[in-house]
């Protein structure tokens, strides 16, 4: 639902919507990092395998954990999540773990943006509107339960508290969570 204060910005917002629709319709105007000549750090995006215990699922004793893939950046050197998620993930994959595909199981995921400075105004290349962009780094990683009986909300609360404690020196922190999905 639109706010009443947006009525005064109707002309500006209509122009932004027109620019956005034009952007969606014309594939040639879309710029990607690759088209701009940018590069992506191969080690940062290289997936790694980790073990975790899913929330609210009784695992058989023969395969007590699931093996899932995570991004190298999310749990690599310099990532705050590696220490924060200790006890919720196991970076050493056990031979008794069962690897699951993305269709059957998606683990719970935490994403953290660690702000490093003051925001500055930037103009959107798509809508031509101005917004505030904050410098910083984003890390994301899957996580699981510490023990089989732990509920998802309990795990989220503990991870959020630990992030607040460990990253208290950061300018600011944004945290988001995605719950696990199990298709059986």
Backbone bond lengths (Angstrom), bond angles and torsions (degrees), N, CA, C in turn:
res aa  C-N    CA-C-N  psi(-1)  N-CA   C-N-CA  omega(-1)  CA-C   N-CA-C  phi
1 X - - - 1.441 - - 1.528 108.33 -
2 X 1.292 116.68 133.62 1.464 121.82 -178.22 1.527 110.71 -76.53
3 X 1.305 114.39 149.61 1.459 119.55 176.25 1.530 109.16 -85.32
4 X 1.324 116.35 151.79 1.455 121.11 179.54 1.528 110.85 -59.84
5 X 1.341 117.61 -35.91 1.463 120.51 -178.19 1.532 112.05 -64.66
6 X 1.352 117.41 -21.02 1.461 120.54 179.47 1.530 112.80 -73.92
7 X 1.337 117.26 -15.13 1.465 120.24 -179.60 1.522 110.15 -61.11
8 X 1.327 116.36 -39.73 1.468 120.17 179.78 1.525 112.08 -66.56
9 X 1.320 116.35 -21.73 1.466 120.54 -179.49 1.529 111.37 -98.00
10 X 1.319 117.25 14.31 1.461 122.16 -175.05 1.509 114.43 -52.85
11 X 1.333 117.76 -46.62 1.462 120.95 -179.35 1.518 111.76 -63.07
12 X 1.329 115.86 -44.34 1.467 121.03 -179.97 1.535 110.91 -64.29
13 X 1.341 116.15 -43.03 1.459 119.82 -179.02 1.529 111.42 -69.74
14 X 1.332 117.29 -33.97 1.464 120.00 177.61 1.523 109.99 -64.80
15 X 1.330 116.48 -42.19 1.467 120.83 177.76 1.533 110.35 -63.49
16 X 1.332 117.48 -39.91 1.462 121.47 178.20 1.524 110.69 -63.76
17 X 1.333 116.85 -41.40 1.458 121.06 178.29 1.523 110.61 -64.88
18 X 1.321 117.68 -41.89 1.462 121.63 177.66 1.528 110.37 -60.52
19 X 1.334 117.15 -44.26 1.469 120.92 177.95 1.523 111.25 -62.53
20 X 1.324 117.02 -39.54 1.459 121.21 -179.62 1.528 110.97 -66.29
21 X 1.323 117.00 -43.89 1.461 121.24 178.81 1.527 109.78 -62.44
22 X 1.340 116.41 -42.09 1.459 121.01 177.69 1.532 110.67 -60.63
23 X 1.325 116.38 -40.68 1.462 122.41 178.68 1.529 110.70 -62.39
24 X 1.340 116.79 -43.86 1.457 120.45 -179.24 1.524 112.37 -66.96
25 X 1.324 116.75 -34.15 1.459 120.73 -176.76 1.519 113.35 -79.38
26 X 1.322 118.10 -26.96 1.469 121.23 -174.26 1.527 110.36 -109.10
27 X 1.327 116.55 101.27 1.467 121.33 -178.68 1.530 112.26 -63.16
28 X 1.316 118.11 -25.86 1.467 121.13 -177.23 1.525 112.81 -70.02
29 X 1.333 117.42 -22.86 1.463 119.47 -178.30 1.529 112.32 -84.00
30 X 1.311 117.57 -12.54 1.465 120.47 -178.62 1.523 110.03 -76.79
31 X 1.304 115.37 129.28 1.460 121.22 179.69 1.526 108.74 -110.62
32 X 1.311 115.82 132.22 1.453 119.53 173.02 1.521 107.75 -113.93
33 X 1.305 115.99 167.85 1.463 120.07 178.64 1.522 110.54 -58.08
34 X 1.316 115.26 -39.49 1.460 120.06 -177.90 1.528 110.82 -65.06
35 X 1.348 116.89 -40.42 1.461 120.41 179.36 1.521 111.37 -67.14
36 X 1.325 116.76 -30.60 1.460 120.50 -178.89 1.519 112.00 -81.97
37 X 1.325 117.40 -5.76 1.458 119.99 -179.10 1.516 112.49 89.57
38 X 1.332 116.97 11.38 1.457 120.64 178.84 1.513 110.86 -77.06
39 X 1.312 116.48 167.32 1.448 120.18 179.24 1.524 109.59 -127.29
40 X 1.308 114.89 159.96 1.444 121.85 178.21 1.519 107.15 -120.07
41 X 1.334 116.94 134.15 1.448 121.69 179.06 1.528 108.79 -66.79
42 X 1.330 117.10 114.95 1.461 122.03 -175.57 1.525 111.98 -62.29
43 X 1.320 118.12 -37.65 1.464 120.85 179.99 1.525 111.35 -67.94
44 X 1.323 116.41 -33.64 1.465 120.39 -177.74 1.521 111.86 -68.06
45 X 1.309 117.32 -33.83 1.461 120.06 -177.07 1.524 112.97 -99.24
46 X 1.319 117.51 -4.17 1.456 120.88 179.56 1.522 109.08 -66.66
47 X 1.339 117.62 122.61 1.464 118.77 -177.19 1.528 111.82 -72.29
48 X 1.330 114.72 147.68 1.454 120.75 175.02 1.522 107.68 -122.39
49 X 1.329 116.32 157.32 1.459 120.55 178.52 1.521 109.47 -99.21
50 X 1.324 115.21 138.39 1.462 121.33 176.86 1.521 109.05 -136.30
51 X 1.316 116.21 159.75 1.460 121.88 174.96 1.516 109.43 -106.39
52 X 1.333 115.73 146.77 1.465 120.37 174.87 1.512 109.93 -154.05
53 X 1.325 114.97 161.01 1.468 122.28 175.82 1.529 106.76 -100.27
54 X 1.330 118.05 122.98 1.472 118.62 179.19 1.527 111.26 -69.85
55 X 1.333 116.25 156.32 1.456 122.17 178.80 1.525 110.24 -76.49
56 X 1.318 116.42 135.79 1.459 121.44 171.20 1.513 115.83 64.42
57 X 1.333 118.68 20.64 1.461 121.25 178.77 1.522 107.77 -121.11
58 X 1.318 116.85 127.16 1.460 120.16 176.52 1.521 107.47 -80.49
59 X 1.328 115.43 113.83 1.463 121.03 -177.97 1.526 110.02 -90.19
60 X 1.335 117.72 142.58 1.467 119.37 175.96 1.536 110.21 -66.90
61 X 1.315 115.67 152.26 1.470 119.38 -178.13 1.524 112.14 -67.26
62 X 1.332 117.41 -22.71 1.466 119.75 179.56 1.521 112.12 -75.31
63 X 1.341 117.63 -30.82 1.472 122.21 176.47 1.522 108.45 -131.31
64 X 1.352 116.87 79.35 1.468 119.47 -172.70 1.522 115.72 -73.12
65 X 1.339 118.38 -12.10 1.462 120.71 -177.30 1.520 110.35 -138.06
66 X 1.338 114.92 158.88 1.462 121.95 171.91 1.524 108.48 -97.72
67 X 1.314 116.40 145.26 1.456 121.78 172.57 1.523 107.34 -102.28
68 X 1.332 116.35 125.04 1.461 122.12 -179.59 1.522 109.50 -129.80
69 X 1.305 116.48 168.06 1.468 121.52 178.60 1.530 109.91 -99.76
70 X 1.334 114.98 145.47 1.460 121.98 177.45 1.517 108.43 -135.58
71 X 1.338 116.77 158.96 1.466 119.53 178.90 1.521 110.14 -76.12
72 X 1.315 115.60 145.85 1.455 121.04 178.31 1.510 112.07 -62.45
73 X 1.336 117.36 -35.65 1.462 120.57 -179.27 1.525 111.00 -68.41
74 X 1.316 116.99 -40.68 1.454 121.16 -177.35 1.514 114.07 -61.22
75 X 1.332 116.74 -32.42 1.463 120.42 -177.40 1.527 112.59 -124.05
76 X 1.317 117.44 9.99 1.460 121.42 -177.26 1.518 113.35 -84.39
77 X 1.309 114.56 -169.78 1.469 121.10 179.47 1.527 109.73 -61.48
78 X 1.297 116.83 134.67 1.460 121.52 179.63 1.515 114.41 89.18
79 X 1.329 117.09 -8.84 1.465 119.98 179.72 1.522 109.85 -85.07
80 X 1.326 117.71 130.38 1.462 119.79 177.83 1.534 112.43 -72.12
81 X 1.334 117.37 -18.46 1.461 120.23 -174.93 1.522 113.48 -71.90
82 X 1.314 117.38 -25.50 1.467 120.98 -178.11 1.528 110.09 -58.10
83 X 1.331 117.31 -45.96 1.465 121.07 179.72 1.523 111.86 -79.01
84 X 1.321 117.14 -36.36 1.462 121.34 -178.05 1.525 111.38 -63.66
85 X 1.321 116.95 -36.88 1.467 121.16 -175.99 1.535 113.33 -91.68
86 X 1.323 117.29 10.02 1.466 120.39 177.58 1.526 109.11 -57.46
87 X 1.313 115.93 131.02 1.464 121.14 -177.17 1.517 112.65 93.70
88 X 1.320 117.14 -18.43 1.467 121.67 177.94 1.528 111.63 -104.10
89 X 1.316 116.07 -19.48 1.466 121.76 176.06 1.518 107.79 -133.85
90 X 1.305 115.86 157.27 1.460 121.43 176.71 1.523 106.75 -127.84
91 X 1.325 116.30 115.46 1.463 120.54 -177.84 1.526 112.48 -75.08
92 X 1.332 117.28 -12.24 1.459 121.53 176.26 1.517 107.69 -99.95
93 X 1.322 116.73 112.20 1.462 121.37 -177.06 1.525 109.10 -76.55
94 X 1.329 115.69 124.67 1.466 121.56 -179.70 1.528 110.08 -82.87
95 X 1.323 116.84 146.45 1.470 118.92 179.00 1.531 112.84 -66.84
96 X 1.339 117.82 -18.36 1.474 120.59 179.71 1.522 112.79 -87.30
97 X 1.334 118.42 -3.87 1.466 121.46 179.63 1.518 110.12 -74.55
98 X 1.335 115.59 153.86 1.463 118.97 176.51 1.524 108.60 -110.45
99 X 1.336 115.63 125.85 1.465 120.05 179.57 1.514 108.42 -79.26
100 X 1.323 116.15 133.77 1.458 120.98 -178.18 1.522 109.88 -118.32
101 X 1.332 115.54 151.03 1.464 120.25 179.37 1.513 109.72 -89.72
102 X 1.326 115.84 164.95 1.457 121.96 -179.59 1.512 113.45 -64.93
103 X 1.332 117.66 -21.41 1.463 120.08 -179.66 1.521 111.74 -76.19
104 X 1.349 116.89 -34.31 1.453 121.13 -177.03 1.527 112.69 -85.72
105 X 1.329 116.26 -35.62 1.456 120.17 -173.05 1.517 110.06 -152.19
106 X 1.313 115.50 130.68 1.474 121.26 170.61 1.519 106.64 -121.89
107 X 1.330 116.81 121.57 1.464 119.00 -177.36 1.528 111.88 -70.80
108 X 1.320 114.91 160.90 1.458 120.29 172.48 1.528 107.39 -61.18
109 X 1.322 116.82 148.95 1.466 120.09 -174.99 1.519 109.64 -137.05
110 X 1.324 115.70 138.55 1.456 121.35 174.92 1.524 107.97 -114.11
111 X 1.323 116.60 137.80 1.458 122.55 175.96 1.518 107.83 -124.04
112 X 1.327 115.56 130.38 1.464 121.34 -177.84 1.521 108.89 -125.48
113 X 1.330 116.59 128.65 1.462 121.88 171.31 1.517 106.50 -106.30
114 X 1.325 115.61 120.18 1.465 121.90 -178.95 1.524 107.60 -104.62
115 X 1.338 116.38 103.24 1.455 121.91 -178.63 1.518 111.75 -70.97
116 X 1.340 115.81 139.67 1.462 119.79 -177.05 1.526 113.45 -117.02
117 X 1.300 118.05 -1.01 1.465 119.00 -178.50 1.511 111.97 -170.91
118 X 1.326 114.35 -173.97 1.463 121.27 -179.68 1.526 110.27 -76.65
119 X 1.306 115.67 147.68 1.450 120.65 178.42 1.518 112.08 -75.08
120 X 1.341 115.53 156.94 1.455 119.96 175.77 1.529 108.20 -136.27
121 X 1.321 115.52 154.25 1.460 120.37 -179.07 1.519 110.66 -75.06
122 X 1.333 114.89 133.31 1.459 122.72 175.95 1.527 107.16 -129.75
123 X 1.334 115.59 152.81 1.458 119.21 176.91 1.523 108.79 -100.64
124 X 1.318 115.97 130.26 1.453 121.18 178.20 1.524 109.88 -64.63
125 X 1.328 116.16 133.41 1.466 120.15 178.02 1.520 111.11 -73.47
126 X 1.320 116.67 -20.40 1.458 121.26 -177.34 1.518 111.40 -91.16
127 X 1.344 117.58 -58.15 1.468 120.51 -174.47 1.522 113.48 -92.11
128 X 1.334 117.12 -15.55 1.474 124.10 -177.67 1.535 112.12 70.60
129 X 1.344 117.71 10.03 1.455 121.66 175.13 1.528 109.06 -86.10
130 X 1.318 116.48 157.61 1.459 121.01 177.89 1.527 110.40 -93.16
131 X 1.304 115.75 146.05 1.457 122.00 176.73 1.522 108.10 -144.97
132 X 1.326 116.58 167.38 1.459 120.41 178.51 1.522 108.72 -97.30
133 X 1.324 116.94 125.03 1.460 122.73 178.55 1.525 108.45 -108.97
134 X 1.320 115.47 129.91 1.453 121.22 -178.83 1.528 110.15 -104.89
135 X 1.330 118.27 134.16 1.462 119.49 175.52 1.528 109.75 -75.20
136 X 1.322 116.09 147.49 1.454 119.53 178.68 1.509 111.43 162.10
137 X 1.299 115.41 -174.03 1.465 122.58 -178.47 1.518 110.01 -123.98
138 X 1.335 115.54 144.83 1.449 121.85 177.92 1.522 109.05 -113.23
139 X 1.320 115.39 134.19 1.457 122.17 177.71 1.519 108.25 -128.78
140 X 1.332 116.84 139.64 1.458 119.44 175.11 1.520 108.80 -140.95
141 X 1.329 115.08 147.77 1.456 120.21 -178.63 1.524 109.73 -158.01
142 X 1.329 115.87 148.36 1.459 119.03 173.43 1.529 109.78 -74.64
143 X 1.324 116.21 155.85 1.460 120.25 175.54 1.510 109.39 -148.67
144 X 1.315 115.98 160.90 1.453 121.46 -178.96 1.508 111.21 -133.09
145 X 1.311 114.37 -168.12 1.460 121.62 -178.94 1.523 110.41 -79.29
146 X 1.329 115.73 152.40 1.469 119.80 174.21 1.525 109.96 -75.85
147 X 1.314 115.36 -33.33 1.457 121.54 178.39 1.522 108.04 -139.73
148 X 1.312 115.96 160.12 1.461 121.28 -173.93 1.530 114.27 -56.96
149 X 1.310 117.90 -36.03 1.470 121.25 -174.66 1.528 113.44 -84.66
150 X 1.318 119.44 -4.61 1.461 121.36 -176.05 1.524 111.56 -68.59
151 X 1.311 116.06 136.63 1.460 122.41 177.95 1.531 109.95 -86.76
152 X 1.335 115.72 155.95 1.472 121.82 -178.22 1.534 111.65 -58.58
153 X 1.334 117.91 -47.16 1.466 120.98 -176.85 1.530 112.03 -61.82
154 X 1.317 117.12 -35.05 1.467 121.15 176.72 1.522 109.79 -65.22
155 X 1.330 116.25 -43.71 1.463 120.81 178.73 1.516 112.16 -62.72
156 X 1.334 117.07 -42.58 1.468 121.65 179.18 1.523 110.35 -61.87
157 X 1.326 115.79 -44.18 1.463 120.40 -179.11 1.532 110.96 -61.07
158 X 1.325 117.07 -43.76 1.469 121.24 179.84 1.525 111.78 -66.41
159 X 1.330 116.96 -43.64 1.472 120.73 179.84 1.528 109.74 -64.65
160 X 1.328 118.09 -43.62 1.470 121.86 179.28 1.537 110.44 -60.53
161 X 1.315 117.26 -43.58 1.470 121.55 178.89 1.530 110.58 -63.54
162 X 1.325 116.62 -43.90 1.473 120.85 -179.46 1.531 111.17 -64.89
163 X 1.329 117.33 -39.56 1.471 120.84 177.32 1.525 109.68 -62.61
164 X 1.330 116.84 -45.18 1.463 120.96 178.42 1.515 112.37 -58.69
165 X 1.321 116.78 -38.73 1.462 121.41 179.35 1.525 111.55 -72.00
166 X 1.334 116.44 -49.70 1.467 120.65 -174.83 1.527 113.42 -71.14
167 X 1.333 117.48 -30.18 1.461 120.32 -176.88 1.528 112.25 -108.77
168 X 1.321 117.26 27.12 1.468 120.72 -177.69 1.526 112.33 -65.71
169 X 1.327 118.59 -21.25 1.468 120.71 -179.97 1.531 112.62 -84.12
170 X 1.330 118.39 -10.11 1.467 121.36 179.76 1.527 110.01 -69.35
171 X 1.346 116.82 152.99 1.468 121.20 177.95 1.527 110.28 -55.00
172 X 1.313 116.32 -48.43 1.460 122.63 173.46 1.518 108.16 -162.26
173 X 1.314 115.54 161.51 1.464 121.52 -177.46 1.525 108.50 -135.60
174 X 1.331 116.16 134.13 1.470 121.60 171.42 1.519 107.02 -111.16
175 X 1.321 116.48 134.56 1.460 121.05 -177.95 1.527 108.41 -127.67
176 X 1.329 116.07 135.37 1.460 119.45 172.74 1.528 109.04 -137.81
177 X 1.312 115.18 152.45 1.457 121.73 -178.13 1.520 110.14 -127.89
178 X 1.331 116.48 146.21 1.470 122.76 170.72 1.518 106.50 -122.19
179 X 1.322 117.70 130.01 1.462 119.54 -179.78 1.526 111.57 -72.93
180 X 1.323 115.23 159.42 1.470 118.65 177.92 1.528 109.96 -73.34
181 X 1.327 114.81 154.35 1.456 121.64 179.38 1.528 107.28 -124.87
182 X 1.325 116.40 126.00 1.448 121.11 179.02 1.529 108.18 -120.68
183 X 1.320 116.69 120.18 1.464 122.33 175.66 1.515 107.00 -108.34
184 X 1.313 116.01 112.39 1.465 117.55 -179.11 1.499 111.87 -118.37
